[in-house]
Amino acid sequence: MIVAREKRKNNIAEYVLYMWQIEDTLRAFKFDINLLEERLLVEFKQPPQIMDEIRNWYTNLILAMHEEGITKTGHLQFVQGVTDEMFELHKRLINEVKAEDYIAVYNTAKGNIEAFKVKLQKPGANEIELCFYALYGLLLLRLKKKDVSEETKKAMETFSNLLALLSDYYKKIEEGKAEF
C-alpha cells in the first residue's frame, strides 16, 4: 500500500509492474489474508494503525480480484485502466502531438516490440502492454536468478526507456504541467 502509493505518484510504469507483482503474490498465497499477514505483512514492521490499513488494502485487493474473476490470470480493472490510459497517451504522442523525443525512443523499441509480440502470441495486446509483459517477465526471471542474454537485456532496455518517458509524460499531465 505504501509502496504502491509512492509508485503511483512518482512513476506510473513502476506502479503497474508493482501491482502485477502484488496480484501474483495474492495468487501465490491463495488469497489467504491470514497467511499473507503471517508470512509477508509482518515483515513491514509498521505501527498497528498502519498495519491495519495495509491489511485492509490487501483484503480489498483480494475481494476485488474475486469479484472481477481474475483469480487465475488477468489484472485488476483499475490497473488495466492505467495501462489503457498509457496506451492512449502513447498513440497521441506519436500521431497527434508528434513528440519528437518520444517518437525517437519509440522507434528504437518498435522492432523489439514487434519481435516480442510474435514470441508472446497475445494478438490483442497493444504495444504498451507488450512492453509491460516483457519487463514483468524479466523481473520474474531475475527473481528466479535465471540468466538473461545480452540481446534480451538490450531489448528490455528499449522497453524500459519507452515506458520511462511515457511515464514522465503521464505524470506531467496528472500534475497539470502538460496537456495533450
N, C-alpha and C positions, 0 to 999 in steps of 0.2 A: 504494500500500500504506500509506504513512504517512498520507496524506490520508484514505484510506478508514477507517483505524483511528480517527482522530480524529473523523471524522464519525459513525462507528458509535457511538462513545462519547457524543458530545455532542448530536447531532441526527439521529434515525433517518430523517426525511424527506429531509434533505440527503444522507444516506448512500445512500438508494435512488436518488435522482436522479444522484448521482455514479457509482454502479455502472452505471446505464443508459448514462451517457456513456462509461464505460470499455468496456462491451460494444460500443458503436458504434465506439469508437476501434479496438478489436481487429478489428472487421469491416473498417473503412476500411484498416487495414494488412494486410488479407487474412491475418490470423493468423500473420504472419511475424515471429517474435520478433527476428530479426536486424535487420530493417528497423525495427521498433519501437525497438530498442535504439539503432540508429544515428541515428534521426531524433527520437526523443522522450525516451527514458530518459537519454540523455547529458546532457540539459538539467537533470537533477535534481541534479547536482553533489554527490554523496554519497560518503563513504568506500567503498572497494572492498567491504567486508563488507556494508554496507547496500545497495550496488548489486547484489550477488549475491542478497540477499533480495528486492529489488524485481524483478529479472529472474525469479527463481523464482516469485514471486507472479503475475506476468503470464503466465508459461509455464503455471502451474497453471490459471489462468482460461481460457487458450486450450484446454487439454486438456479442461476441464470443459464448455466451450461445444460442442466437437466431440462429446463423449460424450453430452451432453444434446440434441444435434441442433438447436442454436439458432444455427447459423452465418449464417442469413439474417435471421431475426427471433426475437423471444422473449427471455426473461430467465432468468438462471441460477436454478436451483431454490432456492438459499439466499436469493437476493434476492426471488424471488416469495414465499417463505415469510415474509419480513419484511412484505411488503405484505398478505399474508393475515392475519398476526397483527394488523397495524394495523387492518384492516377488522373483525376480530373485536372488538378493543377499541372501535372506533367504535360498533359495534352495542351493546355492553354499556354504554357511556357514555350512549347515547340511551335504550335500552329498559330496562335493569336498574338502573343506578346513578342514572340521570336527573340527570346532572351539568349543572346549570343554565347554567354558563358555557359549557360545550361545546355544549349544545343551542342556545344563542343564536348562537354562531358558526356552527354547522351550518345553522341556519335562514337565516342571511344568505347562505350559499353555496348552499343547496339549489336555488334556481331556476336559478342559473348551472350547477350540475352537471347538472341535467335538460336544459338547453339544449345544453350541450356533448355530452351523451350522444347527442342527436339528430344533431348535426353529425358526431360521430366515427363513428357507426354501428358500435359494438362492443357488441352486445347483451349479451354475457356479462360485460362489465366492471362491477365494483362501484363504488360512489361514491368510494372512496378511490383506486382505480386510475385512475378518470376524472380526479381532481384531479392525480395524478401525470402522466398523459398530457398534460394541459393545460399544466402547468408545464414539463414537458420540452419540449413544443412551443414554448413561449415562450422557453426557453433557446436552442433551435436558431435561432429567428427572430432573437434578439439576437446570436448568434454570426455570423449571416449579415448582420447590420446592416440587417435589414428593419424597416420601420415597423410599429408596433403601435397600433391605435386606442385611444382613451381608454376606450371601452366594454370592450374586451378587457382592458386593464390593470386596470380596476376588478374585472372578473370574476376575473382571475388573483389579485388581492389577496385575494379571499374564499377562494379555494382555498388560497393560501399561509397565511392566518390559521388556517384549519381544520387544515391539516397541521402547523402550528407548535404549536398547542395539543394536538393528538393526540400529537405527538412528546414534548411535556412530560409528558403522562400516561404514555406508554410508558416514558420514562426513569425516572419515579418508581417504576414497577412493577419495572423492571430493577434499580434501586438498593435495592429493598426498602422504599421510603418510602411505598408505597401498595399496596393490594390491591383488586381489583375482581372 
